[in-house]
Amino acid sequence: MFVYLWGYLYSNFFRFWLKWILRLLTGKCELQRICGGSKEGSQRTLKIEYSLGLSKSKVLRHAIHVGEAEVEKCVMGIMKEKKINIQKDTGFKTSLQVCLLQISGYKKLYLEVENLRKVPYDSDNEEHEKQLIQLWNLLIPHENLKARITKQWCDIGFQGDDPKTDFRGMGMLGLVNLVYFSKHYTSEARQILSHSNHPKLGYSYAIVGINLTEMAYSLLKSGALKSHLYNLVPGLPQMEHFHQFYCYLVYEFDKFWFEEEPESIMHFNHYREKFHEKVKGLLLDYNQVLTLQNIKKP
């Protein structure tokens, strides 16, 4: 109750007066102080996003909703609104522009991911079928599928003889993630598939991969991926960056699973949630970047 009350009083009363005092002392508005005093990346962009969202100015509040094409015009509008002289603060325009591109880019990326998630797997779609066969060939290149519908799919961790039923929750996003990891990190994917066949600690590779797609998606949707993406991309994040984060999750979950040594696969949900909490904790670090490339650096 006290925390809620303090947050309300700070946002609605104390913050205004604190900003006013600091502007008198420094001669700069809050946005200028953030751009000049915060490290580029999530530390700066998250503060800018928070400041704009709480502003009493419609011009500033609108800034967190503009698209990529409007960013430059929006920055000029903010500078006019706040009476900022570009000659006296030459770096402000560039810094703010980068922040707004990251903010708008994050929202655009979420929409792209959501749209792909909503595309159901269609066995009559040639492109969908092609990607599914590609997944098999990447993981088990020396063994041919005997048929499209076959128990062989269980060898790479699907539940039955037709994988299309396993994509119902995440749609094509689940398949695209699995293919991306297998294509760009083939040796790691095959190694993890081998781990998943462990006689005691084994798990269903493809099913767990789709489950981790849901985890990546939920973290993106909740905004928890902002710190990671704002640090990773000095501009507009792309679908490629979401896929790279997924690869990190697959690689790290496999390590986590074998370190924890679960009693059986029946406890999967417990360990999945434990891993989820671990990742969310890492994402609270303003300086964090969670990619497989970073892990594999010598």
Disulfide bonds with the S-S distance in Angstrom:
none
